Amino acid sequence: MATERGAAARKGPSRKQQILSAGALGAVAGAALAGHRGRRAGLLGAAAGAAIMGAAEAVARARQRPGEIPPLWSRILASGVLAAPVGWAGGRLSGAGPLTVGTVSGAAAGALGLRPQKVALGPALGAAVGGAFELRNRAAEPAVVAATSVVAFRVLSALIFRDPQVSMLAERVHAEELPFVVPLESRGRYVGTGYVRQLAQVLGGTYTADAADVGIVASLDSLAGPEFDPAQVDPLVREFYEHTTRFTLDIVPEWRLWVRPGYLLYRNLLARPLGQASVPMNQRETQRGIRSRIDTIGAPDDDVVAVRGWIRSFADNDEPIYIGIYTTYRHEGRGYVSVGFPLPQASFTATLAPAPRPGGGLVLSSRSPLKHPGHYLTYIDSESRELTTAAVQGFAEQLDVYVEDDELRAEHAFWVFGLPFMVLHYRIHRKG
């Protein structure tokens, strides 16, 4: 049975299918690059492109170890292959010259790099490449300009930025191989406050809405490790984590000005349509009231809570703020907290390491020299349940919960690319 299950989990595109797909992309790119010279040249270009990409894919896959992603050189080559037909189409539709095509291609490649330095480098390098083509030949083929701009950007950024802010970590691996990832996705396009109820139908466990007297973790003792002794935590802090539903939380968001325009776009175009990760912009929004509850799923034929979903929403209309699935696990004598934020067919996971705070507080942070803490974006295959995961090194957070003047306080700080962009200040009160 185990062998059959393992074989089913590994089901995916065969190496032959991968090579054929790469060859097809190469054929399209070759035709785009050479087609301006005539039909015969286009056919020869397509054949050459198919042969080159097929051979490159075969070599890359042969050298690829299980769970690894293809090597950098093959990914750079693939990005150029994808850019060629897009550049061809854009040039034909717009009539843009090499300078414009190069600038737009570089800007697109830089935007995909996410890091602010890459975002700035992309259009600048693209403009330089496009300008060079324009000086030499104003009628330069857009497909050639686009592919050259993207490949030049990928090569230069790989040389300059040695510490990737987003990098592929694993491809098509079992969930057991990535214990720091919460492999729970949304089956629909909208997550929303009913996610845990829908998940219970999939998992077959006992669903409890707005569970009474439950915490986001079962016990702080599960987080014990060489650097953290749960016995030193203030009883009030421990109670908050183990019995979260006994408390109410007042939140005051503090956003850096530079991030506000980008966040507004993200919130309106992505977060709200997804029903996930839509943090209030200011204190005025929080005055609408915030509802906090924990929905649970009990293991089949058992009283043990298998899933804890902390759901925050606006009290007036139940609009989702976030839906987080809280889990703990142990690795090499240490305990960690992993919070999974379900997305359509994917999950964004924050894995945090515990540390003591003077005075009995508890700090959970992804800014740790340990291997597991960090943020991970994972695609989950709906049939095989295999994970393809990217590590998002450019994102970091730290949650600091402590007691001050006999009251609970918390600061939840976030960084992107090393720049602080938001702090959520909490005042935590016992209900009633």
N, C-alpha and C positions, 0 to 999 in steps of 0.2 A: 504493500500500500504506500509506504513512504517513497519508494522508487517511482511509482506512478505519479504521486503528487509532485515530486521534484521535477519529473519530466514535463508535467503539465505546466508547472510554474516557469520553466525555461522556454516555453513555446514562444516563438517570435520569428521575425524575418530571418530566413536562412542566409548564409554568406552569399549564395548565388543570387538571391533576390536583392541583397544589398549592392552587389556589384552591378547587376542589371539596372537598378534604380540610379546609381551613380553614373553609369554609362549613358542613360537616357538624359540626365541633366547635362552631362558633358556634350551630348549631341546638340541639345538646344543652345547651349552657350557657344559651341563651335560655329553653328549656323549663324548666330547673331553676330559673332565677331568677324566672320568672313563673308557673310551674305552680300554685303555692299559691293563686292567685286564681281558679282554675277552668280547665276544659278549653279554652275559647275563648282565655283569656289565655295559656295555655301554648302553643297553636298560633301565636298572634301573636308571642309571645316567641321561639319557634323560628324563625319567618320573619325576624324582625328580627335575631336573632343570626346567622343564616346570611348575611343581606345585609351586615351590618356587618363580619363577619369575612372574607367573600369580598372585599369592597371593600378592606379593610385589607391583605389578603394581596396583592391585585393591585397596590396602590400600593407596598407594600414591595418586592415582587419586581421591579417596573418600575424602581425606584430603586437596586436592588442591583447592584453591579458583579460581574463574574465573579470567583469565588474568595472573595467576601465573604459574611458572614452577614447576615441581616435586621437592620434598624436596631433600636436599643434600644426605641423606643416600641412597635414591633410585638411584640417579645418580651415586654414587660411586659403588653401586652394579651392575648397568648396565655397567659401565666401565670394571669391572672385568669379567662380562659375555661376553663382546665383545672381551676382551683380550685373553680369553681361546682358542677359535678356531683359532685365528690368531697365537698364540703361538704354538698350535699343528701343524698347517700347516708349520710354519717356522722351527720348530724342525725337522719335517719329511723331508722337502726339503733340509735343510742344514746339518743336523746331528749335530748341535751345542749342546754343553753341557749346564748345568744350569747357569753357570757364564755368558756365552754369551747371552743366552736367557733373563736372568734377566736384564743384562745391556742394551740390545737393547730395551726391553719392558719399562724399566724405562726411557730411553732416549726419546722414543716416547711420553710417557706420559708427561715428562717434557717439551718437545718441544711444545706440545699442550697447556701447561700452559702459554707460551709466555714470562712471566717475566724472566729476566736473572737469578735470584736466583733459580727459578723453573727449568729452563733449566739445570743449574748446578747440582741441587739436584737430578733430575731424574735418570741419569746414575749412580750416586754415590750410591743412595739407591737401585737401581736395581742390581748393582754389589754386594752390601752387601747381598741382599736377595738371589740372584743366588749363591753367594759364600757359603752361609749357606746351601743351598740345596746340593751343590756339595760336601761339607765336609761330609754331612750325607749320600748322595746317588748320585753318579755320573750319574746314569741312571734315575734321577728324571724326571717325565713326564713334557715336555715343557709347556703343557697347564696349569699345576698347577703352575709352576714357573712364567709364564707370568701373570696369573691372580693374584697371590699373590703379585708380584712386583708392578703391576698397582694399586691394592687396597691399598697396604701399602703406596705408593706414594700419592694417593689421600687423605688418612686419615691424613698422616703427614703434607702435605702441607696445608690442611684445618685447622690444629691446629696451624701451624706456621704463615701462611700468612692470617691474619684476614681481611685485606683490599683487596678484589679481584680486580685484574687489568682488568679482563674481566668477566662479570657476566650476566646471563640471567635476563632480566628486565620484559618481558611480553611474553606471548604465545597466539597467535591467538586472537588478540584484534582488535577492530575497530580503524581506523586511528584517529578518534576524541579523543580517549583516550590518544593518544601520540602526542600532538600538537608540540612537539619539534623534531619530525621526519618528513622528507620530503619523502612521500611514492610514489616516482616515480622511477621505475626500468627500466632497458634495457630489451626489449623483445627478443633481440638476444644475441649472445655470444660476440659481438663486440659493444662497445659504440660509439666511434668515433665522428668526428666533425659534422656528420649529425644527431645526436641524437634528437635535438629539432624539426627538420623537421619531423622525424619519430613519435615523441611524438604528434605533432599536428595532424597527421593522426589518432592517437588513440583517442585523446581528442575531436577532431572535431572543434578546434578553428582556428583562422586566423593566419597563420604562416608568420612571417616577418624575412627574413635573413639579418643579419648585420644591425639591426635597427639603424636608425639615431637618435642622441640626446636622448639617453635613459640611465638610470642608473641601477646599480645592486639593488638599492632600489628605491621605488617610492618617499618616503619622509623620511628624518631623524626624522621628528616629530612623526612618528609611533614608534620610539624607546624611547620616553620620559618615565621617571620613577623617583622614589625618588632620585636615585643617578646620574641621567643624565638629563641635560637640553639641548636640541638641540639648543636653542638660543645662547648658549655660544660657539658653534662650529665656527671655522674660516670659512668665506664664501667660501674660496677656497676648504677646506676639504668637506664642504657640497656639493659644485658643483661636486666634484669628485664622490661622492656617488650617487647623484641624476642625473648626466649627465656623466656617466663614459665614454661613447663613444667620448666625446670631447677631451680625453687625450690619450697619448701613454705612455707605461711603459717600461723602461729599467730595466732588472733584473740582479742581481749579486748573485748567490747562494753561500752560505758558509756552507759546510758540515763538521761535525766532522769526523776525520780520522777513528774512531772506527766503524762508521756505514757504511762506504763506501762499504766494501765487501758484506755485507748483502743487501744493497740497489741495488747493481749491479745485484745480483741474482734476487731480487724482480722485478727489472725493466725489465730484459730480459725474465724472465720466466712468469711474471704475467702482469705487467703494459702495456707493448707494445702489447702483444697478445690481451689484453682487450681493448686497445685504451682509457685508462683512467689513470689519476694520474701518469704521467711519467715526473717528474720534472728534468730539466737539472742538470747534474752532476757538471758542471763548467762553467766559463765565456766563454770559447772557444765555447761551444755548443750554448750559447745564441747569439753569433756573427753570427749564421746562420740567425738571425732575428726571431722575435716572433710576430705573428699576434694575435691581440686581437679583439674580436667582441662579441656583445650580440645579440643572436637570441631570438625573443619573440613569444609568442602565445597569441592572443587576445581572450577574452571570447566570445563565440558565441553571435551574435546579440548585441555586446557591444564594445565600444572603449577601455575598461579597459584592461591593460596588465595583463594576468593571470599567465603567466610563463615567467621568465627571465633566460635565459641560457647564462652564461658567458663562452665563449669558447676561450681557449688559445692553439695555435698550432705553430709549426715551419713554418716560412714563405716560406722556399724553397720547402717543399713537403706536407705541411698541416698535418704533423704527430701530433697527439693529445698530448698536455701536460696535460690539464685537462678540464673537462666539469662539471661545477657546476651550479646547479639550486638554485638561490637566492630567499629567501622568508623572510618575516617578520611576526610576530604575537605578540599578547599581552596576558599577563597572570598576573592576580592579580596586575594590575596597572603598569606593566612594559612591555617594548618592547624588543624583541629579534630578532636576525638575525639567520636564519637556512639555511645552505648551504648543499644541497643534491648532492652527487656524485653518479650518477646511475651506477649500476653494473648489470650483468646478473641476473635477477629475484630478485634483492636486491638493497639496497641503503645504502651508508655510509653517515651519517649526522653529520655535525659539527654545534652545536648550541652555539652561542656566546652572551655574555651579554655586553652591551655598558657601557663605563665609560669615563669620561672627562680626557683629558690630558692637563697639563699646557700649556698655549699659544694657546688654541683653537683647539688642536688636538682631535682625537677620537681613543679610544682603544676598540677593540672587542676581548673578551677573553673567553675561556672555563674554565679558572682557576678562578672559582668563588664559593663562599659559597652558592649561590642560587641553587635551586633544578634542574632547567632545563638545564643550560649550561653543555656541555659535548659532547661526541662523541658516536654515536650509529650505530651499524650494524644491518640492518633489512632485514629479508626475507619477501617477499610480495607474498601471495598466488594469483596466476593469476586468479583464478575463484572467490573466496570469497572476495578478496582484504583485507583479514585479515593480521595483522602484527605480526611477531615473532621477538622480538628485544633484542639484547644484548648491554649492556652499556660497552664501552671500556674506563674504568677509567684510564688505563695506558697511554693513549694518551692525549696530551694537546697542545693547540696552542694559540697564541696571535698576533693580527694584530694591529700595531700602525701606524696611518697615521697622519702626522703633517706638518706644514709649517716651512721651514728653509731658511733664506735668500730669502724670497719671492718665494720659489719654494717648490713644494710638495715632500715629502719624505715618505717612509714607510719601516717598518721592520716587517717581518712575521716570528715569531719564533715558533719552534716546540720542544716538549719534548716527550720522550717515557720512561715509568716507572720512571719518575722523572728526567731523564737524558736529557740534551739538545743535539739535534742531527743535527739541521739545522736552518739556518736563511736565509731568502730571502730578500735581500736589493733592494728596488725599488727607482728609480728616475722617477718622473712622470711629463710629459710635456704636455702642451696644443698643440693640433694638429695645424699645420700651423704657 
